[in-house]
């Protein structure tokens, strides 16, 4: 099979399409563009911002873009006061609690759907 060469502009537009399309999957975008999934994943690693548009239209982080681990608080801001550190940590706790609540809700919806569809089978 012949190796295809894509322009830089095409690559960036493909990444932008994936990141801006609500609920888009790598498989779906790759199929639409006629490129291999691995190729699109590679482009996401090179040109991606790590942001994605969720199915409901809200911005979210992309599972494909590796995020740098959070730096330890000592090296993150050496001149940070205790009050600032507490405020930052409380904000992070609130963010994690909201994410956990969202995941719990999604899990319950999926559990209910699984029960519903399992009851419909006529085996």
JOBEL-V467550 format. One record per helix or strand. SS is the DSSP state (2 for helix, 1 for strand). FROM is the first residue (numbers start at 0). LEN is the number of residues. If there is no record, write none. Layout:
# JOBEL-V467550
<<SS,FROM,LEN> <SS,FROM,LEN>>
This chain:
# JOBEL-V467550
<<2,7,13> <2,25,8> <2,36,11> <1,50,3> <1,58,3> <2,72,4> <2,81,39>>
